[in-house]
């Protein structure tokens, strides 16, 4: 009888730990994965939250380890603008990039495309997670604030470019400070200056 009770106790503890891990993932909390092998992960992306006119307002990204059916990474983001799920642009978009080394540490990280807005200018936005030394993906909160981000491995910088008014193009340059982005330079140019001279 004691052996049966011990077995049931261990089984309940294991099930509760697994359920808590999935709950933590859905809540966006940090947690350690069952493997620290970054190469074991693969991702899926699905547009969700349909609007009344058939557009999609959000994206759900799930990460899996090997052949397991349960996801160990699950995040949902609102898109910058609603998208038509049947358009060619939507179908050909790279929603998840799990090959880019965003923080230049030699390990592939994770970029999630959040679509673009086009009011006076086109601004593409992304969510980003870096694979850290403890063996899990950590969200870079500031990355969603970058406009048209470009990664520059040679200088180990990331730039954000956007228009301010009609005749000012601004480029912000960032470096990594731990797992946070730090602004080190802001440049402003008039794209029409040469035309006017």
C-alpha positions as CSV (number, residue, x, y, z in Angstrom):
1,X,0.0,0.0,0.0
2,X,2.8,2.4,0.8
3,X,4.4,1.7,-2.6
4,X,1.2,2.5,-4.4
5,X,0.8,5.8,-2.4
6,X,4.4,6.7,-3.1
7,X,4.0,6.0,-6.8
8,X,0.8,8.1,-7.0
9,X,2.5,11.0,-5.1
10,X,5.4,11.0,-7.6
11,X,3.1,10.8,-10.5
12,X,1.0,13.7,-9.2
13,X,4.1,15.8,-8.5
14,X,5.4,15.2,-12.0
15,X,2.1,16.1,-13.7
16,X,1.8,19.2,-11.6
17,X,5.3,20.4,-12.5
18,X,4.7,19.8,-16.2
19,X,1.4,21.7,-16.0
20,X,3.0,24.6,-14.1
21,X,5.7,24.8,-16.8
22,X,3.1,25.2,-19.5
23,X,1.2,27.8,-17.4
24,X,4.4,29.8,-16.9
25,X,5.0,29.7,-20.7
26,X,1.6,31.0,-21.4
27,X,2.0,33.7,-18.8
28,X,5.2,34.9,-20.4
29,X,7.3,34.0,-17.4
30,X,10.9,32.9,-17.6
31,X,11.4,29.2,-17.0
32,X,14.0,26.5,-17.8
33,X,13.3,24.1,-20.6
34,X,13.9,20.3,-20.4
35,X,16.9,20.7,-22.7
36,X,19.4,23.4,-23.0
37,X,20.1,22.3,-26.6
38,X,19.0,25.3,-28.6
39,X,19.1,23.3,-31.9
40,X,16.3,21.0,-30.6
41,X,13.7,23.7,-30.9
42,X,11.4,24.4,-33.8
43,X,8.5,26.9,-34.1
44,X,5.1,27.3,-35.6
45,X,3.2,30.6,-36.2
46,X,-0.5,31.0,-36.6
47,X,-2.5,34.1,-37.3
48,X,-5.5,34.5,-34.9
49,X,-8.1,36.8,-33.4
50,X,-10.3,37.3,-36.5
51,X,-12.1,40.6,-36.9
52,X,-15.7,41.0,-38.1
53,X,-14.4,41.5,-41.7
54,X,-12.3,38.4,-41.8
55,X,-8.9,40.0,-41.0
56,X,-6.5,38.7,-38.4
57,X,-5.4,40.9,-35.5
58,X,-2.8,38.7,-33.7
59,X,-0.2,36.0,-34.1
60,X,0.4,32.9,-31.9
61,X,3.9,31.4,-31.9
62,X,4.7,28.1,-30.3
63,X,8.0,26.4,-29.8
64,X,8.5,22.6,-29.5
65,X,11.4,20.4,-28.4
66,X,12.1,17.5,-30.8
67,X,9.0,15.5,-31.5
68,X,7.1,16.4,-28.4
69,X,3.5,17.4,-28.9
70,X,3.3,19.8,-26.0
71,X,4.6,23.3,-26.7
72,X,7.3,24.7,-24.3
73,X,7.2,28.2,-25.6
74,X,3.9,29.9,-26.3
75,X,3.5,33.7,-27.0
76,X,0.7,35.7,-28.5
77,X,1.2,39.2,-29.9
78,X,-1.1,41.8,-31.3
79,X,-0.1,42.7,-34.9
80,X,0.8,46.3,-35.8
81,X,-2.2,46.2,-38.2
82,X,-4.8,43.7,-39.1
83,X,-3.9,41.4,-42.0
84,X,-5.8,39.5,-44.7
85,X,-4.8,35.9,-44.2
86,X,-5.4,35.1,-47.8
87,X,-3.3,37.8,-49.4
88,X,0.0,36.9,-51.1
89,X,1.9,39.3,-48.8
90,X,0.6,37.5,-45.8
91,X,1.3,34.0,-47.2
92,X,4.9,34.9,-48.2
93,X,5.8,36.8,-45.0
94,X,8.5,35.2,-42.8
95,X,6.6,35.4,-39.5
96,X,9.2,33.6,-37.4
97,X,13.0,33.8,-37.9
98,X,14.7,31.4,-35.6
99,X,18.1,31.7,-37.3
100,X,19.2,35.3,-36.7
101,X,21.8,35.9,-34.0
102,X,20.3,39.1,-32.6
103,X,22.6,39.7,-29.7
104,X,25.8,38.5,-31.5
105,X,26.7,35.7,-29.0
106,X,26.9,33.0,-31.7
107,X,23.6,31.4,-30.7
108,X,20.5,31.7,-32.9
109,X,17.7,33.8,-31.3
110,X,14.1,34.4,-32.2
111,X,12.4,37.2,-34.2
112,X,8.6,37.4,-34.6
113,X,7.3,39.6,-37.4
114,X,4.4,41.8,-36.1
115,X,3.6,43.2,-39.6
116,X,3.7,46.9,-40.5
117,X,1.9,50.2,-40.5
118,X,1.8,52.5,-43.5
119,X,0.6,55.9,-42.4
120,X,2.9,58.3,-44.2
121,X,5.7,55.8,-44.0
122,X,6.1,52.0,-43.8
123,X,7.2,50.9,-40.3
124,X,7.9,47.2,-39.7
125,X,8.0,45.9,-36.1
126,X,9.2,42.7,-34.5
127,X,9.1,41.0,-31.2
128,X,12.5,39.4,-30.2
129,X,13.7,36.7,-27.8
130,X,17.4,35.9,-27.1
131,X,18.6,32.5,-26.1
132,X,20.5,33.0,-22.9
133,X,23.2,31.1,-21.0
134,X,20.7,29.5,-18.7
135,X,19.0,27.7,-21.5
136,X,15.8,29.6,-22.2
137,X,14.4,32.3,-24.4
138,X,14.3,35.7,-22.8
139,X,12.1,38.5,-24.3
140,X,13.8,41.7,-25.3
141,X,10.9,44.1,-24.3
142,X,12.4,47.2,-26.1
143,X,12.7,45.4,-29.5
144,X,9.0,46.0,-30.3
145,X,9.7,49.7,-30.1
146,X,12.2,49.6,-32.9
147,X,11.1,50.8,-36.3
148,X,12.4,48.8,-39.3
149,X,15.1,47.2,-37.2
150,X,18.3,46.1,-39.0
151,X,21.0,43.9,-37.4
152,X,24.6,44.7,-38.1
153,X,26.9,41.8,-37.1
154,X,30.1,43.5,-38.1
155,X,29.6,46.5,-35.8
156,X,27.4,44.5,-33.3
157,X,24.8,47.1,-33.5
158,X,21.1,47.3,-34.3
159,X,19.6,50.3,-36.0
160,X,16.0,51.7,-36.0
161,X,15.0,54.1,-38.9
162,X,11.9,56.2,-39.2
163,X,10.6,59.6,-40.5
164,X,9.9,62.5,-38.2
165,X,7.7,64.9,-40.1
166,X,8.1,65.4,-43.8
167,X,11.8,66.2,-44.2
168,X,13.6,64.4,-41.3
169,X,14.8,60.8,-41.4
170,X,16.1,59.6,-38.0
171,X,18.3,56.6,-37.4
172,X,18.9,55.3,-33.9
173,X,21.8,53.0,-33.2
174,X,21.7,50.5,-30.3
175,X,24.2,48.2,-28.7
176,X,23.6,45.4,-26.2
177,X,23.9,46.1,-22.5
178,X,23.4,42.6,-21.0
179,X,20.1,41.5,-22.5
180,X,18.9,45.1,-22.9
181,X,19.3,47.5,-25.8
182,X,21.1,50.8,-25.1
183,X,20.8,53.8,-27.4
184,X,24.3,55.1,-28.3
185,X,23.7,57.4,-31.3
186,X,20.8,59.3,-33.0
187,X,21.3,60.7,-36.5
188,X,18.9,63.0,-38.3
189,X,19.1,63.8,-42.1
190,X,17.0,65.6,-44.6
191,X,16.4,63.2,-47.5
192,X,15.4,66.1,-49.7
193,X,18.5,68.2,-48.9
194,X,20.4,67.2,-52.1
195,X,17.4,67.8,-54.3
196,X,17.0,71.3,-53.0
197,X,20.7,72.3,-53.5
